[in-house]
Amino acid sequence: MRAIATRLGREGVAGAFIAATGVTLWLLVRDYPFGELSEIGPGFVPFVASLGLVGLGAAMAARALMRGRDDGEAPRIGRGAVLVAGGMAVFAFGLEPLGLFVASALSVYVTSLAARDARLRERVVVALCLAALVTIVFGYALSMSLPLAPALLRP
């Protein structure tokens, strides 16, 4: 496995991961009704997104293989990847108990820690602005059934 990762390099491993994510998405949504182009069903957009992920990932991996990069080192999962995944986990597990605004703000803040050059004030301002935008767009404008307030403040 390490030899394959070494041959693919970072770009190829990222492409393989993106393609695997697309396959996983397809497996999760394959039973959803697809619908027709005139009246799409709930499975249409996830299916198209899964195809896009598989295509993009395969293209990245193929490009890396054609380049034949063999620098002797397999890519490692770095701090940035862990923090981005952590930000997604914060949102996923924090949405119900914390509400949309707080979960979004914390998610953006945790993800922003991947950038080493940002200052605390910048991180907080970006997190609050994006959380406000997400809450306005998804909570109010689109009227999605998402918990807007923390569980303690809900009736």
C-alpha positions, 0 to 999 in steps of 0.5 A: 500500500505504501508503494502505491501511495509513494508512486501516486504522490499527494495529488494521486492519493487525494484523487483516490480519496475523492473518488472513494468519497464519490463511490461512498456517496453513490452507495448511500444514495443509490436507493433514492428516487432519481426522478426525471429531468423535468421533475427531479427526485431526491436522488438526482443531485446526490447521484450527479455529485457522486459522479462528479467526485468519482470523475474528478478523483479518477482524473487526479489519480490518473494524472499523478500516475502519468507523471510517475512521481516517485519521490521516495516518500508516501504522503502523510495526513497532515495537520490541515487535513485533520483540522478540516475533518475536525471542522466537519465533525464539529458541525455534524455532531454540534448542529442538533445540540448547538443550533445552526449558528453556533455549530457553523461558527465553531466549524469554521473556526476549527477549520480555519486553524488549518491556516497557520498564518491567520490571526485570532481576530481574523478567525473569529470575524470570518467564523461569525460572518460565515455563520450569520450568512449560513443561518440567513440563507439556510435557516431563513431564506430557504426555510430549511428545517434546521435547529437555529438555536441551541437546544437549551434555548428552544421551547 
